[in-house]
Structure formats: structure tokens, C-alpha cells
């Protein structure tokens, strides 16, 4: 494919993203489901060149920014509080699923070597950060469940990749050492943490010395790829390095970013992540044609692979249910024995957590990277694709319905302060600062209007904190009038510009002021 054709294909994919997102909203489906199915349909359009997804490029291009995005917006306090549960899922559940799939695969395909069966298990075992984020952004989960699912999706790729490498090496060499595998995983994980912290420290050093907003945003954007590539070049986990760097970025951005950098950077980052996330699912779907061509078409799949594929899909679902419910039963037993810190999820939350095992780009990229000499390579490739489709389309599309039906309760203790109380504390601090600077050194009031406005604002927010719901009902018509006045001002600004009475620079400056004011009102309304 010529470079111009590649560029045209990328543009066509972006047009497809817009169309499929629109269709998903109209059909009330998760966008990931629509994009995956739409990409699969695009693969069979006559005359369209087949899409070949390079596994190494897919991992290094898509995985770092999407991992960074998940880590950046992770609630660090809840992540740290629920770290044992996250590690149970990211390590324990992945190892258990790998073993379960390996046993079932060998039972269904006895000719496949044990190591190859476990390689297949490692390919399909880790739920994907991209898939989890794409599905969960359209549903509301209890805080503990959200922390477990998001935290698991950030860390489990590292476990799956290590298991995969050892299983492939064992298949091709005929030797395997469990002790070496455990030691290697520990080294990769700890090394990834060290690299991630080093990259975060370097980023903090650089950003504090940059004065240009655009350069700061660029440094933030590059950080994910720097962390991932540095980790891989150091022969440690690039996944963990990226996650650690992202957690540090999320923690320190409140201190080192100015308001313009935070607002502009967030807008740019969210758009970039949206595009990458959408293209991932379309490319996965579009890869279906190439996968089928490799194995001889639908006929070859249905004739020889149907039963093993169904067996693997059912196994990964059942294994996740078994691990989560067994772990929760153990927590219940410990709590009954007097261990107060053991907090079981309960049947409702455990059911939802068991159903959130969507697979995605990592599973496909790892399957595509299988050596040509790998026994059962075609079966593994088709199974990986089938697992992605089954989990994203079936589990992803039904997750919202399951949450509404099960109605899981949020059992996490509430924070010490509500949002309204926090706003009142902020207003009190701001008012104290105004009072301290409203008088000159002789005690003469020099900012009477500012002091009056500050007192009025503090009183309003204190009334809001006392009864937020009633206050918002009463003040919403006030916001509506302000929005109407802003719209009138914008119409007048455009009129005088179209009449040639002001320059374009004046239009842009005043329009920005109106936009900022309107955005502030919209945020206060909670829209």
C-alpha cells in the first residue's frame, strides 16, 4: 500500500469512527461493540485492501497512551486501598485462567503440546485496559468495583505477557522452570516500577522548568511512550513503567500545572485518546479478514476449530467467576473469624466483577506475534479473535443491563467531606485571603467591592453546603438567565463583526471570554 493510500485509509477509519459512534448512540450500544462489529464488516467490503495489524507497532503505538490515560485518572487513594484485591485479579486470576485454559485446550486438542496450550491461556487470560475503559465509561459502578476493574486492567497485561513469553519459550525449547518464571516476573515488575519512577522524576524536573504551555503539554503527551519504551529497552515491564509514570503524573499535575495547561492539555489528551481507542477497535475488527485468510476461511474454522474455540471462551468466563467467588468466599470466612479488614464484595458486586473480563488489543497483538513454528498457531490466532469478539460484544453490550438488574450497592464508606462541604471550605479559604489583602498597611479598606463580593459568595456557598439539592433547584433559573444573556452577547458580537465594525482579533478575544464564562456556568449547573 502506497503512503498516500495509507493516509486515505486512516482518514476513512476516522470517518468510520464518527459514523459508528453515532450509530452506537442511536442503538444504545457501547461504542466499542459498534466499532468492533463495524470494523469486522469493513474487512469484507469488495475492493478494500486488507488491514494488517503489526503486533509490535500496535503495542507500542496504542497501549502506552491508553494505559497512561487509565493511570492518570485513577483514584490513587482507592487504588492503594484496594491494591491487594487488584493484585489478586491482576496476578492470581490471570495465572488461574491461564492454567484452566491450558488444561481445557489440551483436553479438547490432545495433539497440542502442554506448553502451547498454556501459551494459548496466556494470550486470552488478561482483560484489556482499552476494552475495560471503553465499556465502563458508559456505566456507573460502585467505587470499589470501579477501582478493582480499572486497577486490574492496568496491571494484568504485565502478567499475561510474562506467562506468554515463558510458555512460547517452553514450547520451542522443551524446557520450563517455574522458579525462573517467578523470579523473572518479580524482576520485570520491580524494574518496571523503578523505570516508571525515574521517568516521572525526569518529567517533573523538565516540566517545572518549561514556561511554554504547548511544550508542557507536549512533554506530558510524550511521557507515556518514553516510559514504555524505556521499560522495554531496559528489559523490564514497559506496562508497569507506564502505569507508575501515569500514577505519578496524575498525583503531581495538581501542583505543577497551571489552569491553562490543565484545561488545554485535558482537551487535547481526551481527543487523542478517543481517536486511538476508537481506531484500536476498528483495526481489531478489520483484522478478521487477514486472520481467516491465514487459516483457510470460515469453512476451515467451522470444520476443525469450533469446539476448541467455544471451550476456551466458556473456560475464561467460568474461570473468572470461579476465582472471584472463591476469593470472596474466603474473605467472608475471614470476616466471620474476626478479621475486620476482610471485606467481601457480596454476591451482587462479585457477579458484576466476574462479568467485566473484556479482552482487546493486547490479546490480538500477542497472538499475531506468535512464531511461525509455534504448534497450533492458527488455532491460537482464531481463538484470540473469537475471545475478543465474544467478550466485547456479548459481555460489553450486556454489562449495563446486568448492572441495572443486579443493582450492586456501593459499600465503600463515604468520604469525610462531601463535595458541597469541600466547596464551602474552599470558599472560606478564598474569603480569608481576600480579607487579608482588602486593607492597606494602615488598616484602610482599599477593596470594598471585592470584599463585599467575597462575603456574598461565601454566604451563598454555605447555604449550598447546608442543603445542596434545594439550593440548586432555586439557583438553576438564575443560571438559565445568565446563559441567555451570554447567548445574546455572543449574537451581538457576531453581528458587529459581520458588519465590519470590529477586527477578527477583537472577535476572537471577546468570544473566548464569553466561552470561559459559559463553561463556568455549565460546570456549576452540573452538566
N, C-alpha and C positions, 0 to 999 in steps of 0.2 A: 504494500500500500504506500503510495507516494505521500510526502509530508502534507501537501495540500489536502489530499483525501482524508488523511488522519485528522487534520484540523476540522474539516467539514463533518466528519463523523462525531467529533467532540461536540460541535455545535448542535448536531442532530440529537445527540444524547441529552443535551441541556434543554432543548425544546421538548423532548420526551419527558424529562423530569417535570416540567411545568404542566404538561398535559396529564400525566399520570397522577401528580399530586392533586390537581383539580378533580380528576375522576374519583380519587380516593375520598376526598371530602364529600363529594356528591353521594357516593355509595356508602359513606360512613365506615370505611375500612382503614386500617393502619396504612400509612403511605408506604411502608416497607413492603407490605404484601402486594400492593398495586405495582410498585416498581419492579419487584422480582418477577411477578407474572407477566408484566408488560415487557420486561427485558427478554423473558423466555419466548414471548410471541414475536418480538422483533428478530430473534435469531433465525426464524424460518421464513422471513419475507424474501420472496424470489429476487435474485439480483443483488441482495445486500451482502457485502463482504463479511465473512465470519469473523467474530471478535476473538482474538487470542489474548487471554489474560496471563501476562508473565507473572509467575508466583513471587519472585524476588522483588520485582517492581511494585506489585500490589501491596506487599507487606510494608515496604519502606515508604511508599507514597501515601497510602491511606491509613495505616494503623497508627503511626505516631500522632498526627493531629487529632484523631478521634479518641485515642487514649488520653491525650493531654486535655481535651475538652471535658471528658468524664472526670478526670482527676481535679481539674481546675474548679469545677462546680460541685465537687464532693463536699458534703458537710463534714469537715475534718473531725469535729468533736464526736459525731456519731460514728464515723469510720473507726476512730481509735477505740471508742467504747464497745463496738461490736466486732473488733478485729478477730477474736477467737472464732466467732461464727463465720466470718468472712474466710478465714484460713481453712476452716473445716470444709467449706464449699469449694474454695479455690484449689485446695490440695487433696483433701480426703475424698471428696465427691468425684474429682477428676480421676484419681487413681482407681477408685472403686468402679467407676463406669468403664474405664479402660480395661480392667480385668474382666468385668462382666461381658463386655462386647467381645473380648478376645475368646472367652470360653464359648459363647454362643456361636461366634463365627466359625470356630474350629469344629463345633458340633454339626453345624449346617454344611460346612465345606471341609470335610476331613483332610482333603489333599493339601490344604493351605497350611504352611508351617506355623507353629505356635507363635513365633516371633512376629511373623507377618500379620497374624490375627490381632496381636496386641498393638501392632503399628496402626491397624485399622481403628482399634479402640482409641488410641491416642489422637488420631485425626478427628474423630467425631465427638470426642468427650467434652472439650471445653466450650461452654456457651460463649457467645461472641459479644464483645463490648459494643460494637456497632449495632448489632441486631437488638440487643437489650435496650440501648438508648433510644433507638428508633421506635420501638414498641412502647416503652414506658413513658415517653414524653406525652403520650395521648391518654394515659390512665393515671389515676391517683391511688397511691399505695400508702399504707401506714408507714411512719417514719423508719421503724426498724426494718421492715421488709425492703423499703427503698434502699437503705444503707447496705443490706446484705446483697441484694441483686447487683447494685452498682459496684460495690466493692469486689464482689466475686468476679464480675466481668472485667475488672481492671487487672486482676492478678492471675486468673486461671490460664491465660494464654501461655504464660511462662511455664507452668506445669505441663500443659499439653505438648509444648514444643520440645521440652527436655525428654519426656516419655517417648515422643515420636523419634527423636534422633537416636536414642538408645535402642528402640525396637528395630529401626531400619538397620542400624549397625549390627545388631544381633542376627538379623535375618541374613545379611550378606556375608557375615564372618562366621556365624555359627556359634559365637560365644557371648555370654552375658554375665555381668557381675552386679548383683543388687547393691552391694556396698559401694561400688564405684558410681552407680547411678545416684544413690542418695548423696554421696559426697559431692558429686558434680552439681547436683541441684542446689545444695547448700552454697557451694562456691559461686554458682551463677546468680543466685538470689542476693547473697551478701555483696557480691561485686556490683550487681545492678544498683543496689542501694547506695553504695559508695560513689559510683559514677553519677547517679542522679543527683546526689547532694553536691558533688563537685561542679556539675553543670549549673545547678541552681545558684551556688555561691558565685560562680563566674558571671552568670546573668545578673545577679544582684549588684555585683561590682560595676558592671558595664552600664546598667540602666540608671544607676544613681548619678553617673557622670554624663549621660546623654541629656541634652537640653531640647533637642528637636522632637516633637511629638511623633512625627512619622517614623523617625529612626527607632524610637522606643517601641512603637507598635510592630515594626519590622523585627526587632530583636526578640520580642515576645513570640512572634509567629515562628521564627526560625528555631526557637528553643526546643520544640518537640523533636524536630529532625536531628538537631545536634545531640540531644540526649540519647535518642535511639541509635543513631549511627555510632556514637562514641561507645555505647554499651556493646554493640555488636563487634566493633573493631577491637575492643578490649577483651573479647571472647567471654563476656558475661551477658546477663539478660538485658537486652535493649528494651524489652517490655517494662520490666521493673524500673529501669533507669528513667524511662519516660514518665511512668506513673509517679515516682518520687519527685521528679522535677516539676511535674504538674501540681502536685500537692503543695510544694514549696511556693510555686508561682501563685496559687490561689490564696495561700496564707499571707504572703508579703505584699500582694498587689494593693491591699487596703492602705498600706503605709507608703509605698514608693510611687504609686501612680497619682497624677493629678486628675481632677474631674474630667477635663477634656480628653486626656489619654484613655481613661477608663471608658467613657461613653463612645468615643470614636473607635477605640480598639475592640470593644464588645460588638459593635455593629459590624465591623469588618470580619471579626472572628466567627460570629454566628453565621454570616453569609457564606464564608469559606467552608465551614463545617457542614452546612446544609447541602452545598453543592457536592462535596466529597462523599458525604453519606448517601446522597441520592444516586450518584454515579456508581458507587460500590454495588448497590442492589441491582441496578440496570445491567452492569457488567457481569455480575454473577448470573443473572437470567440469560444474558446474551451468550454466555459461555456454554449453554446447554447444547447448542448445535455441534460445537467442536468436541465436546465430551462424547456425544452419541456417535459422531463420525469415527472417533478413535476405537470404539468398541464394536462397530458394525451396525449401528442403527437401533431403532426401537425393537426390531424383531429379536436381535441378539440379547437385548436386556430382558425382554419378557420371557424368552425361552430358557435362559440359564441363570438369571440373577434375581428374579422377582422374590423368591422365598428368602434368600440371604438378606436382601435389602430390607424387606418387611421385618425380618427377625432382628436386624440391627436397630431399626427405628423403634420398635417396641421395647428393645432392651435398654436403649438410652433413656427412654421415658420412664420405664419401670425402675431402673437403677437409681435415677434421681429421686423418685418417690420413696424408694426403699431407704436410701441414705438419709434423706431429710426426716422422714417419720421415725426411723430408728434413733437418730441423733436427738430428736425432740422427745422421744420416749425416755432416753437416758437422762435428759435434763429434768423431765418430770420426776423420775425416780430419785435423782439427786436432791431435788427440792423437797420431796417427801421425807428424805432422810435428814433434812435440816439445813441444807446448803442454800442459804438465802440468795446468793448471787446467781444460782442456776435459774434462768428464766425461760421456760419453754414457750414456744410460739403458740401452741394450741392448734387444733385441727384446722381451723379456718385459714390462719396465716400459713401453716405448713402446706396446705393444699395449693394456695396461690404460689408460694415459693417453688413448689415442685413443678409447676406448670410454666415456669419462666426460663426454660432452658433453650432459648433460640440460638441456633448456630448461624455462622455467616462467613465473612471473607477469610478469616484465618483457616477455617476448615477447608475451604476450597483451595486456597493458596498452598497449604501444606500438602494436600492431595496432588495438586499439579506438580509439586516439586519431587514426587516420588521418582527414584532412579528407574531407568528403563528395564533393568534386570530384576526389579523387585517382583517376587511371586505374587500373583493376584492383583497386579497394579490396576487393570481395567475394572475389576470388581470394586476396588477401593475408591477409584475415581467416581464411578457412577453412584456408589453408596453415599459418598460425601455430598454429592449434588442432591441426591434424594433426601438426605437428612436435613440439608439446608431448606429445601422446599417444604418438607413436611413440618418442620418446627416453626419456620417464619410464617407460612401460610396458615397452617392449622392452629398452632399454639398462639401465634401472634394475633391472628384475627379473632380468636375466641377469648383472649385474655380479658378484655374489657367486659365481655358478657359474664365470664366466670367471677370477676371481682364483684360485679353488681349482684350476682346470685349468691355468692358465699358471704359477702358483706363482712370482710375482716375488720376487727376492731383494732384501733391504734392504742396499744397497751403501754407505750413508752410514757414515762412520767412527763408532765408538761414542764416547760422551761420556767425558771424562777420569775421571769418578766414576760408579759405579753407584748405584742407589737405596740399597742396603744400606750402602755406604761413606758416602753422604751422611747417612744416619740416624746412623751412628756419629760423624761429625763434629759433628752437632747435639747428640748426647748428650754428647760431650766438652765442648762449649762450655757446655751447661747444667750439667754437673758442676763445671766450673771456677767458674761463677757461684755455685753452692751452697757450694763450698769457701771462696770468698772472703767469704761472708756467714754462714758457720756459726759463726764465732768473734766474740766481742766485742772491743773495743779493747784489752783486757788479755790477749788470747790464750786466753780461756776458751771451751771448746766450749759453745755455747748451743742448738744444734740437732742433737743426736746422731742422733735417729731420721731426720731429713731427710737428713743426710749419709750415713747407712747406706743408705737407700733409693736415693739418687742413685748411690752406688758400685755397688749391686746392679744398678740399671738399666743403667749404663754397661757393666758386665761382660756382661750379657745381650745388649745390642745389639752389642757387639764379637764375641761368639760368633755372633750372627746374620750379621754382616758377613763373617765368615770362611767360613761355609757356610750361606747363606740357606735353601736347599731343605731340608736336613736339619733345621735349627733349626725351621722352620715345621712340618714333619711331627711333631716331638717336642712342640711347644708347642700344636698345634691342640686336642688333648684338654683342655688346660688352659683354653683359651678356651671350649670347649664347657661345661665345668663352671661357668665364670663366667656364661655366658648362661643356664644352667639356674637358677643362684641368683638372677639378676636376674628371671627369669620367676616364680620362687617369691615373691620380694619384691613384685613387681607384683600377684600374686594376693592376697597378704595385705593390701596397701594397698587394693585394691578391696573386699575383704571387710569391713575395718573401716569403710570409707566407706559401704558399703551397709547396714551395721548401725547407721549413725547415730552412730558414735563419734568421727568427725573432721569438720571443716568442709570445704567444697569447696575453699577456698583451700589447705588443707594437702594435699589430694589433688593439686591441680594443681602445687604446688611440688615435692612429692616425686616425682610422676610425671615431671616434667621432668628431675630429677636421674637417675632410672633410664633415661630415654630417652637422655640425653647419654652415660651410661656404656655403654649397649648400643651406641650408634652408634660409640663409640670402639673397642669390641671388634670390631664388624663390619668397620670400616675396617682394623684391624690384621690381621684374617684375610684381607684382600684381596678381600672380596665386593663 
